[in-house]
């Protein structure tokens, strides 16, 4: 028992001696703000709670707020306020530096609280649209490239496509099909990014107020017509080689195809684009005015055969195309030449 008392006495005296010699304290701090999970931006208060009792050394306390910002102070009792303005999760570090003449600038100890502050920001710069070149009225919209949240799983993306269709999704890309051409002024597309209240709750309980919106106009072309034509001339080929060599074998009126713009420009594929909404009818006549082929559908494919399934001979044929749209804009006629050699 007597030996135990001697040990306790020695430890106590050793502690006093170490303090007298200026041993560094253990850094400690608290976050005074309740808003450690906030939207957009916030002022967060920190307090240095390091115990320096009995220590005679001079220290500088260096705050690292996790966003490349630092703050140095000698006084440690006054709260420090820092402003956060960007999306991210931030680790807080308090470092004690010895500033005596003998050990100036010597780091003694640090305290880190990892990911202590989380800022959720829905702000983004204007976004763009991507038309599917070979699919009339089809667009794939994506969230702005500049929107890069640290936690992408807590956001909703609400799209208003400007045609009375709204969609809410967690996906960063979404496909939309328009039902009509709109070149002036185009469809006003609105994107709203907001926090998913089922996945995250802010410290200030204002999760439902964390959102941001922006809009742009999207011009939607009817691929049946030439894009560069002020008169809206039909985009229809005049040559056809259904010789089963894999080149120019079909004339297609459809929503979908194929490869690249160069493929069409090089006459490797002959493409009539419909809009996928109206019923299109194709009539084909020989040089004597006899109807040799007829079909109607939203998607039309002609392989150079007659309605009875026989291969049509090489030569010049005449076609008539029209849709059931009430404005009759898709009604056109022309000549097409078949080569089988």
Phi and psi in degrees as a GROMACS rama.xvg file:
@    title "Ramachandran Plot"
@    xaxis  label "Phi"
@    yaxis  label "Psi"
@TYPE xy
-61.8309  -38.6473  UNK-2
-65.0794  -37.863  UNK-3
-62.7011  -41.9093  UNK-4
-62.721  -37.569  UNK-5
-65.4263  -40.5617  UNK-6
-62.3058  -45.7079  UNK-7
-62.4102  -40.9579  UNK-8
-63.1498  -41.7728  UNK-9
-64.4616  -43.2409  UNK-10
-61.9339  -41.7082  UNK-11
-63.0586  -46.2351  UNK-12
-64.7294  -36.8886  UNK-13
-63.3572  -40.0971  UNK-14
-61.9998  -42.1281  UNK-15
-64.8013  -39.3537  UNK-16
-65.6984  -44.3076  UNK-17
-60.7989  -40.9736  UNK-18
-65.4942  -40.8592  UNK-19
-63.0523  -34.5347  UNK-20
-77.9862  -7.34348  UNK-21
88.3567  41.3994  UNK-22
-68.0849  141.761  UNK-23
-66.8889  144.247  UNK-24
-76.6977  169.776  UNK-25
-91.7314  120.689  UNK-26
-65.3947  143.546  UNK-27
-153.951  145.258  UNK-28
-153.661  164.243  UNK-29
-130.161  154.96  UNK-30
-101.405  113.647  UNK-31
-78.3486  -30.1349  UNK-32
-71.5529  143.478  UNK-33
-82.1822  -16.9561  UNK-34
-88.6266  76.3171  UNK-35
-95.327  -9.58888  UNK-36
-127.567  103.332  UNK-37
-133.582  166.049  UNK-38
-103.352  138.476  UNK-39
73.8074  -69.652  UNK-40
-162.765  160.445  UNK-41
-166.427  153.72  UNK-42
-99.2401  121.279  UNK-43
-112.899  134.266  UNK-44
-102.178  135.848  UNK-45
-124.99  147.318  UNK-46
-129.742  131.188  UNK-47
-77.5511  117.344  UNK-48
-112.966  22.9704  UNK-49
-64.6139  135.245  UNK-50
-89.1916  113.351  UNK-51
-112.951  21.6587  UNK-52
-57.3048  129.604  UNK-53
75.1207  9.68763  UNK-54
-104.406  128.596  UNK-55
-100.641  -3.68332  UNK-56
-75.0099  159.137  UNK-57
-97.9445  128.954  UNK-58
-123.62  150.206  UNK-59
-112.481  136.15  UNK-60
-104.403  120.963  UNK-61
-108.896  120.711  UNK-62
-95.1492  132.435  UNK-63
-117.453  114.67  UNK-64
-89.8963  4.18331  UNK-65
85.643  -2.10844  UNK-66
-122.74  33.4553  UNK-67
70.401  16.7022  UNK-68
-108.804  140.426  UNK-69
-131.216  157.521  UNK-70
-147.427  128.023  UNK-71
-109.36  140.469  UNK-72
-152.851  148.611  UNK-73
-90.6217  -43.9513  UNK-74
-69.9975  136.208  UNK-75
-118.169  -2.0099  UNK-76
-90.6764  -22.7532  UNK-77
-82.0262  132.135  UNK-78
-61.1533  149.001  UNK-79
-111.453  131.437  UNK-80
-111.008  131.706  UNK-81
-128.659  141.248  UNK-82
-100.562  126.688  UNK-83
-107.599  136.555  UNK-84
-130.989  -6.35121  UNK-85
-123.255  149.811  UNK-86
-58.1366  136.003  UNK-87
158.244  167.327  UNK-88
-112.462  135.646  UNK-89
-126.043  132.167  UNK-90
-94.1215  138.619  UNK-91
-105.458  131.837  UNK-92
-127.908  130.031  UNK-93
-112.761  120.279  UNK-94
-116.491  135.669  UNK-95
-99.5347  124.768  UNK-96
-117.832  131.424  UNK-97
-76.1529  121.734  UNK-98
-114.648  20.5705  UNK-99
-70.1943  162.531  UNK-100
-61.5736  -34.835  UNK-101
-77.3283  -31.8069  UNK-102
-127.163  42.8174  UNK-103
-63.0106  128.018  UNK-104
81.014  10.9709  UNK-105
-85.203  120.259  UNK-106
-74.4611  127.069  UNK-107
-99.697  -44.055  UNK-108
-163.901  156.842  UNK-109
-136.725  152.053  UNK-110
-127.042  126.888  UNK-111
-120.316  135.142  UNK-112
-117.838  104.247  UNK-113
-71.956  133.286  UNK-114
52.3779  41.7236  UNK-115
-73.8057  -29.769  UNK-116
-117.163  134.671  UNK-117
-130.067  120.456  UNK-118
-111.982  122.301  UNK-119
-106.308  115.704  UNK-120
-122.15  121.997  UNK-121
-89.7089  1.94036  UNK-122
-67.756  144.888  UNK-123
-152.36  156.17  UNK-124
-80.6364  169.913  UNK-125
-55.2423  144.237  UNK-126
-106.25  172.516  UNK-127
-126.456  172.338  UNK-128
-120.845  157.962  UNK-129
-129.749  112.211  UNK-130
-81.3413  142.773  UNK-131
-82.6848  106.042  UNK-132
-54.7916  -35.6665  UNK-133
-103.421  13.3669  UNK-134
-129.631  103.363  UNK-135
-58.5865  135.273  UNK-136
70.3397  4.8376  UNK-137
-100.967  129.75  UNK-138
-131.429  144.782  UNK-139
-114.869  116.201  UNK-140
-99.9034  143.737  UNK-141
-130.39  152.092  UNK-142
-67.333  155.019  UNK-143
-58.396  143.183  UNK-144
-63.5072  -28.3444  UNK-145
-74.4911  -11.2563  UNK-146
-88.7976  101.678  UNK-147
-130.512  76.5257  UNK-148
-69.7613  152.422  UNK-149
-69.9467  -25.055  UNK-150
-127.063  90.031  UNK-151
-71.2913  -8.07624  UNK-152
-86.2447  -1.04195  UNK-153
-110.003  14.3285  UNK-154
-114.871  144.535  UNK-155
-104.209  146.734  UNK-156
-121.853  112.664  UNK-157
-103.968  121.395  UNK-158
-109.732  130.262  UNK-159
-114.227  112.369  UNK-160
-85.3508  1.97491  UNK-161
84.4623  3.06066  UNK-162
-125.614  34.3071  UNK-163
66.623  24.9765  UNK-164
-118.964  125.275  UNK-165
-118.36  144.123  UNK-166
-143.686  136.991  UNK-167
-114.101  129.222  UNK-168
-144.528  160.02  UNK-169
-98.787  -1.96373  UNK-170
-83.3746  148.029  UNK-171
-80.8064  -8.91344  UNK-172
-136.996  147.549  UNK-173
-146.734  139.538  UNK-174
-96.2583  140.758  UNK-175
-141.773  138.612  UNK-176
-111.089  122.17  UNK-177
-88.0258  153.628  UNK-178
-102.909  -5.61145  UNK-179
-154.837  150.709  UNK-180
-68.9362  145.135  UNK-181
-150.184  100.828  UNK-182
-101.178  -18.9549  UNK-183
-147.71  110.122  UNK-184
-90.868  2.1341  UNK-185
96.6304  175.059  UNK-186
-86.5441  132.995  UNK-187
-86.5435  110.186  UNK-188
-100.261  128.802  UNK-189
-119.409  131.149  UNK-190
-114.774  128.821  UNK-191
-120.96  123.624  UNK-192
-104.329  126.791  UNK-193
-142.389  157.261  UNK-194
-70.2108  142.341  UNK-195
-81.1359  107.83  UNK-196
-67.0638  -15.1842  UNK-197
-80.5926  -17.0436  UNK-198
-110.809  -19.3567  UNK-199
-149.319  143.31  UNK-200
-129.078  126.864  UNK-201
-74.7586  157.6  UNK-202
-64.1348  -30.8539  UNK-203
-90.5146  7.30911  UNK-204
64.4461  20.1603  UNK-205
-107.96  38.4791  UNK-206
-58.615  -39.3525  UNK-207
-71.4034  -7.7432  UNK-208
-98.9053  3.07909  UNK-209
-95.2703  89.4508  UNK-210
-155.464  163.722  UNK-211
-150.904  143.67  UNK-212
-130.55  151.712  UNK-213
-153.386  160.1  UNK-214
-134.376  159.443  UNK-215
-151.572  158.929  UNK-216
-93.919  133.881  UNK-217
-116.399  122.438  UNK-218
-86.7955  125.043  UNK-219
-111.365  119.829  UNK-220
-98.2618  147.971  UNK-221
-88.9873  112.4  UNK-222
-66.3733  -6.40352  UNK-223
-64.8136  -25.6776  UNK-224
-106.949  157.066  UNK-225
-68.3949  132.839  UNK-226
-66.5606  -35.2129  UNK-227
-91.8893  15.0758  UNK-228
-104.441  118.853  UNK-229
-68.6396  -26.6445  UNK-230
-86.708  0.410318  UNK-231
59.5883  52.8724  UNK-232
-72.6145  141.809  UNK-233
-63.6798  145.093  UNK-234
-99.3982  88.9665  UNK-235
-133.276  132.276  UNK-236
-74.1569  167.21  UNK-237
-126.934  14.4081  UNK-238
-143.841  151.723  UNK-239
-153.426  128.137  UNK-240
-125.774  76.0634  UNK-241
-79.8992  63.1516  UNK-242
-107.234  15.1728  UNK-243
62.0995  29.5014  UNK-244
-98.6525  5.5069  UNK-245
84.5637  1.13033  UNK-246
-122.889  123.9  UNK-247
58.0099  32.1418  UNK-248
-81.8596  -22.7286  UNK-249
-128.871  147.565  UNK-250
-104.478  126.591  UNK-251
-118.911  129.994  UNK-252
-113.466  104.39  UNK-253
-159.729  170.027  UNK-254
-77.0685  -22.7099  UNK-255
-126.827  153.382  UNK-256
-170.864  -163.866  UNK-257
-160.188  -109.908  UNK-258
-115.585  -110.061  UNK-259
-122.126  172.909  UNK-260
-60.2747  -35.9774  UNK-261
-62.478  -32.6781  UNK-262
-60.3891  -44.4395  UNK-263
-69.9495  -43.6266  UNK-264
-61.9502  -28.9903  UNK-265
-89.5093  8.03099  UNK-266
62.2297  27.6172  UNK-267
-81.5198  -24.2551  UNK-268
-138.657  136.895  UNK-269
-110.547  116.963  UNK-270
-125.223  118.329  UNK-271
-99.8635  118.332  UNK-272
-95.7813  124.088  UNK-273
-95.4009  176.239  UNK-274
-101.896  -0.406683  UNK-275
75.942  3.56526  UNK-276
-111.741  -46.9896  UNK-277
-91.3112  161.51  UNK-278
-85.2204  122.538  UNK-279
-101.26  144.932  UNK-280
-123.327  135.497  UNK-281
-120.029  125.103  UNK-282
-113.178  136.85  UNK-283
-125.062  129.451  UNK-284
-120.892  146.723  UNK-285
-83.4013  -179.353  UNK-286
-63.5795  -17.7739  UNK-287
-94.9555  7.21108  UNK-288
81.6108  12.7189  UNK-289
-86.4984  134.608  UNK-290
-71.9651  118.998  UNK-291
-109.014  -17.1422  UNK-292
-157.276  140.534  UNK-293
-148.696  139.846  UNK-294
-153.39  156.608  UNK-295
-148.373  138.613  UNK-296
-179.202  174.23  UNK-297
-74.4625  -27.4393  UNK-298
-125.37  125.524  UNK-299
-122.829  131.776  UNK-300
-128.154  131.613  UNK-301
-122.668  127.023  UNK-302
-106.867  18.6348  UNK-303
82.9121  14.8955  UNK-304
-104.741  162.768  UNK-305
-79.7115  173.532  UNK-306
-62.5004  -24.5736  UNK-307
-86.3012  -3.58073  UNK-308
97.1569  4.6152  UNK-309
-87.779  145.75  UNK-310
-66.0357  129.973  UNK-311
-78.9226  144.37  UNK-312
-69.595  157.987  UNK-313
-60.026  145.488  UNK-314
151.033  -172.63  UNK-315
-96.6147  133.342  UNK-316
-128.584  161.63  UNK-317
-118.734  141.282  UNK-318
-125.634  154.86  UNK-319
-130.953  130.812  UNK-320
-125.043  137.014  UNK-321
-156.948  161.66  UNK-322
-120.264  173.685  UNK-323
-89.8099  13.3  UNK-324
-64.4811  138.023  UNK-325
-67.0272  -20.8491  UNK-326
-83.7378  -5.53657  UNK-327
61.6547  16.0371  UNK-328
-67.4783  -24.1571  UNK-329
-90.5013  8.19195  UNK-330
-84.3588  122.134  UNK-331
-155.052  165.638  UNK-332
-147.688  156.793  UNK-333
-175.242  -171.192  UNK-334
-112.926  144.24  UNK-335
-138.293  139.676  UNK-336
-111.662  129.046  UNK-337
-98.5046  129.745  UNK-338
-118.81  126.069  UNK-339
-111.707  -4.43545  UNK-340
